[in-house]
């Protein structure tokens, strides 16, 4: 392994270590000053999501990608546009080009520039932070572009990027859980609650629906157990009037339909137990649909409009293989793991089915 790569990995792992280590001033600032999330929720999210983000995880990523980097033209400058509010997605977008040895020009999210500023302080040079106008002015310097945000913002940005420039986009996605009825137990409900509670269900790895494949009684049991687990989580941060209003409407509509609804009056969490139907998702805020379906085939058919917007799936029971696995992948899933592991994505995760490093490179034919 060459010296430059080793130094890049060491620099990245040292910077990431600041966010992983309780008591580190960088981590404490992120937890205490983030306006959209309670400090203990942010701390728990960092603990879970950054488990494998260390030197070993970064070296594993390089080893996985290296066969696909043979004869690649590496980017020298990568433009990064960050949207949303979650550190893991921002860390991915910053770390991948830095691991390739590129300098990055970053436009942080207007609503949440804190993580970018803190990461830059840890990493030192090779990172230039600009506003929207400054980013546009420097577009001609960029050999590749990474965008994180909602689908509309990413599409708008793509219209400004030359077609020949590698463009890696991470838009709005969601996750689901699939549970065989005979696998329902307290450990499964605890694992799902953990996946839901990380970062207050704001990310693409947060399940919004749980499909229980089997009998209705098994779905009822899981919904009740999941409610008990969510009730144990520390209070969540208020998500703003728009989202809180959507959560209230979601809860009221579920009651009107006759669904079984678990959750406190303050809407800090909720479980809606539904029979059949198509995936609808939830407004978030630790609210989950437990949907009973008789079998895997019906579960896959119920995904319906989720096609292309599924980021990940967790499962409990028999391993997800064959037609179900293929169907999940075709709906967009790039991470399929046991219940409770959704939020622990390592650096090697091919987010949205794209190679983390090779997607930023070019290749040239000479014959």
C-alpha positions in Angstrom: 0.0 0.0 0.0 1.5 3.3 -1.0 2.5 6.0 1.5 0.1 8.7 0.1 -2.9 6.4 0.5 -1.9 5.4 4.0 -1.5 9.1 5.0 -4.9 9.9 3.5 -6.6 7.1 5.4 -4.9 8.2 8.6 -6.0 11.8 8.2 -9.6 10.8 7.5 -9.7 8.3 10.4 -8.3 11.0 12.8 -11.0 13.5 11.7 -13.8 10.9 12.0 -12.5 9.8 15.4 -13.3 13.3 16.7 -17.0 12.6 16.0 -16.9 9.1 17.4 -15.3 9.9 20.7 -17.5 11.0 23.7 -16.0 14.0 25.3 -14.2 15.2 22.2 -14.8 19.0 21.8 -15.8 18.5 18.1 -18.4 15.9 18.9 -19.7 17.8 21.9 -20.2 20.9 19.8 -22.1 19.0 17.1 -24.4 17.3 19.7 -25.1 20.5 21.7 -25.4 23.1 18.9 -27.3 21.1 16.3 -30.7 22.9 16.2 -32.8 20.1 14.7 -32.0 17.2 17.1 -31.7 16.6 20.8 -28.1 16.2 22.0 -28.5 12.6 23.2 -30.2 11.6 19.9 -27.3 13.0 17.9 -24.8 11.2 20.2 -26.6 7.9 19.8 -26.8 8.4 16.1 -23.1 9.0 15.8 -22.3 5.9 17.9 -24.4 3.7 15.7 -23.7 5.1 12.3 -20.0 5.5 12.6 -19.1 2.1 14.1 -17.1 1.0 11.1 -15.8 4.4 10.0 -12.2 4.0 11.1 -8.8 3.2 9.4 -9.8 -0.5 9.0 -13.1 0.4 7.4 -11.5 2.9 5.0 -8.8 0.5 4.0 -11.5 -2.2 3.4 -13.2 0.3 1.1 -10.0 0.9 -0.9 -9.4 -2.8 -1.2 -12.9 -3.4 -2.5 -12.7 -0.5 -5.0 -9.1 -0.9 -6.2 -9.9 -3.5 -8.9 -12.3 -1.0 -10.4 -9.7 1.9 -10.2 -7.2 0.3 -12.5 -6.2 2.8 -15.2 -8.8 5.3 -13.8 -8.2 9.0 -14.2 -8.6 10.2 -10.6 -10.4 13.5 -9.9 -8.2 16.3 -8.7 -11.1 18.6 -7.6 -14.5 17.4 -6.6 -17.5 19.7 -6.0 -19.7 18.6 -3.1 -23.2 20.1 -2.5 -24.7 19.0 0.8 -28.4 19.0 1.7 -30.3 17.6 4.6 -29.1 17.4 8.2 -27.5 14.0 8.8 -23.8 13.6 9.5 -23.4 10.1 7.9 -24.5 11.2 4.4 -22.4 14.3 4.6 -19.4 12.3 5.8 -19.7 9.9 2.9 -19.8 12.8 0.4 -16.7 14.4 1.9 -14.7 11.3 2.6 -14.9 9.5 -0.7 -13.1 12.2 -2.8 -10.6 12.9 -0.1 -9.7 9.2 0.0 -9.0 9.5 -3.8 -6.6 12.3 -3.0 -8.9 15.1 -4.5 -9.4 18.5 -3.1 -13.0 19.4 -2.5 -15.1 22.5 -2.9 -18.1 22.2 -0.6 -21.4 24.1 -0.4 -22.9 23.2 3.0 -26.6 23.1 3.6 -27.9 26.5 4.4 -30.0 25.2 7.3 -27.1 23.2 8.8 -23.5 24.3 8.1 -22.2 23.1 11.4 -21.1 19.6 10.5 -19.1 20.9 7.5 -17.3 23.5 9.5 -16.4 21.0 12.3 -15.2 18.4 9.8 -13.1 21.0 8.0 -11.5 22.0 11.4 -10.6 18.3 12.0 -9.3 17.6 8.6 -7.4 20.8 8.0 -6.7 21.7 4.4 -7.9 20.3 1.0 -11.4 21.5 1.9 -12.8 24.8 0.6 -16.2 25.9 1.8 -18.2 28.3 -0.4 -21.7 29.6 -0.7 -24.0 28.9 -3.7 -22.6 31.8 -5.8 -19.1 30.8 -5.1 -19.7 27.1 -5.9 -21.2 28.1 -9.3 -18.2 30.3 -10.0 -15.8 27.4 -9.5 -17.8 24.8 -11.4 -15.2 24.7 -14.3 -12.5 23.5 -11.8 -14.4 20.4 -10.9 -13.6 16.9 -12.3 -16.6 15.3 -10.5 -19.6 16.4 -8.5 -21.4 14.8 -5.5 -24.8 16.0 -4.5 -26.8 15.1 -1.4 -30.4 16.4 -1.0 -34.0 16.1 -2.0 -34.8 14.8 -5.5 -35.9 18.2 -6.8 -32.7 20.0 -5.6 -30.5 17.3 -7.1 -32.3 17.4 -10.5 -31.9 21.2 -10.6 -28.2 21.0 -9.8 -27.6 18.3 -12.4 -28.8 20.7 -15.1 -25.7 22.8 -14.5 -23.2 19.9 -14.6 -21.6 19.0 -18.0 -22.7 15.6 -19.2 -19.1 14.5 -19.4 -18.5 15.2 -15.7 -19.0 12.3 -13.3 -22.1 13.2 -11.2 -23.0 11.1 -8.1 -26.4 12.0 -6.6 -28.0 10.9 -3.4 -31.6 11.9 -3.3 -34.5 11.3 -1.0 -34.9 7.6 -0.1 -36.4 5.5 2.7 -36.2 2.0 4.2 -38.5 -0.8 5.2 -38.3 -3.9 7.5 -39.6 -7.4 6.6 -40.4 -9.8 9.4 -41.5 -13.4 9.1 -44.4 -13.9 11.5 -42.8 -16.8 13.3 -39.7 -14.6 14.0 -41.6 -12.0 16.0 -40.1 -11.6 19.5 -38.8 -8.9 21.9 -35.3 -8.8 20.3 -36.8 -8.1 16.8 -38.9 -5.3 18.2 -35.9 -3.8 20.0 -33.9 -3.9 16.8 -36.6 -2.2 14.7 -37.0 0.5 17.4 -33.3 1.1 17.4 -33.3 1.6 13.6 -36.3 3.9 13.9 -34.9 6.0 16.7 -31.5 6.7 15.2 -31.4 10.4 14.1 -35.2 10.6 14.7 -36.1 8.7 11.5 -34.7 11.5 9.3 -32.5 9.5 7.1 -32.7 7.1 4.2 -31.8 4.1 6.4 -34.7 4.8 8.8 -37.6 2.3 8.3 -41.0 3.8 8.0 -42.9 0.6 7.4 -42.6 -2.9 8.8 -44.2 -5.7 6.8 -45.1 -8.7 8.9 -45.5 -11.8 6.7 -47.8 -14.3 8.3 -50.8 -14.1 10.6 -52.6 -11.0 11.9 -52.0 -12.0 15.5 -48.3 -11.9 14.8 -48.5 -8.4 13.4 -50.6 -7.3 16.4 -47.9 -8.7 18.7 -45.1 -6.9 16.9 -46.9 -3.6 16.8 -47.5 -3.8 20.6 -43.9 -4.8 21.3 -42.6 -2.1 19.0 -44.7 0.5 20.8 -43.3 -0.6 24.2 -39.7 -0.2 22.8 -40.3 3.2 21.2 -41.8 4.5 24.5 -38.4 3.8 26.1 -36.5 6.2 23.8 -35.5 9.6 25.2 -37.8 12.5 24.0 -37.3 13.6 20.5 -36.8 17.2 19.2 -39.7 19.1 17.8 -39.4 18.8 14.0 -41.1 22.0 13.1 -44.8 22.9 12.5 -45.0 21.4 9.0 -43.8 17.9 10.0 -45.6 18.0 13.3 -48.8 18.9 11.5 -48.3 16.0 9.0 -47.7 13.6 11.9 -51.0 14.7 13.6 -52.9 14.3 10.3 -51.3 10.9 9.8 -52.4 9.8 13.2 -55.9 11.1 12.8 -56.4 9.4 9.4 -55.2 6.1 10.9 -57.8 6.4 13.6 -60.6 7.2 11.1 -59.6 4.1 9.0 -60.0 2.0 12.0 -56.3 1.0 12.3 -54.9 0.1 15.7 -52.9 3.1 16.8 -50.3 3.1 19.6 -48.7 6.3 20.8 -48.8 9.2 23.3 -50.9 12.4 22.8 -47.7 14.5 22.3 -47.0 12.6 19.1 -43.4 11.9 20.1 -43.7 8.4 18.6 -46.4 6.2 17.1 -47.2 2.8 15.7 -50.1 2.2 13.3 -51.1 -1.4 12.8 -52.6 -1.8 9.3 -54.0 -4.8 7.3 -52.8 -5.1 3.7 -52.8 -2.2 1.3 -49.9 -0.5 -0.4 -46.9 1.2 1.2 -47.7 4.8 2.2 -44.8 5.7 4.4 -45.1 8.1 7.4 -44.1 11.7 8.1 -41.3 10.5 10.3 -40.9 11.6 13.9 -40.6 8.0 15.1 -43.9 7.0 13.5 -44.1 3.5 11.9 -46.7 1.5 10.0 -46.8 -2.2 10.9 -48.5 -3.7 7.9 -49.8 -7.3 7.9 -49.4 -9.2 4.6 -49.9 -13.0 4.2 -46.6 -13.7 2.4 -43.5 -12.4 0.6 -45.1 -12.1 -2.7 -47.8 -9.8 -1.4 -45.2 -7.8 0.6 -43.3 -7.1 -2.6 -46.4 -6.2 -4.5 -47.4 -3.8 -1.7 -44.2 -1.7 -2.3 -46.0 -0.2 -5.3 -45.1 3.5 -5.6 -41.9 3.0 -3.6 -40.2 1.8 -6.8 -36.9 3.6 -7.2 -37.1 5.3 -3.8 -36.1 2.4 -1.6 -32.7 2.7 -0.1 -32.5 -0.3 2.2 -34.4 -3.1 3.8 -33.9 -5.1 7.0 -35.3 -8.6 7.6 -36.0 -11.0 10.5 -36.6 -14.7 9.9 -35.5 -16.6 6.8 -32.8 -14.8 4.8 -34.0 -12.6 2.0 -33.1 -14.3 -1.2 -34.6 -15.3 -4.6 -37.4 -13.2 -6.0 -37.9 -11.1 -2.9 -34.2 -10.0 -2.8 -34.3 -9.3 -6.5 -37.5 -7.3 -6.2 -36.0 -5.2 -3.3 -33.0 -4.4 -5.4 -35.1 -3.4 -8.4 -37.0 -1.1 -6.1 -33.7 0.6 -5.3 -32.4 -1.2 -2.2 -28.6 -1.1 -2.0 -28.4 -2.4 1.6 -30.2 -5.5 2.8 -29.3 -6.5 6.4 -30.7 -8.1 9.5 -33.1 -6.1 11.7 -31.2 -3.6 13.9 -28.3 -3.2 11.5 -29.8 -0.7 9.0 -28.1 2.4 10.4 -24.6 0.8 10.7 -23.6 1.3 7.1 -19.9 0.9 6.6 -17.7 2.9 4.2 -18.0 0.0 1.7 -21.7 0.5 1.3 -22.6 1.1 -2.4 -25.0 3.8 -1.5 -27.9 3.9 -4.0 -26.1 1.1 -5.9 -23.1 3.2 -6.9 -19.5 2.4 -6.4 -18.3 4.9 -3.8 -14.9 5.7 -5.4 -15.0 4.5 -9.0 -18.1 6.5 -9.7 -16.0 9.7 -9.3 -13.4 8.7 -11.9 -13.0 8.6 -15.6 -11.4 6.2 -18.0 -9.8 6.8 -21.4 -9.4 4.5 -24.4 -6.1 4.8 -26.2 -6.5 2.3 -29.0 
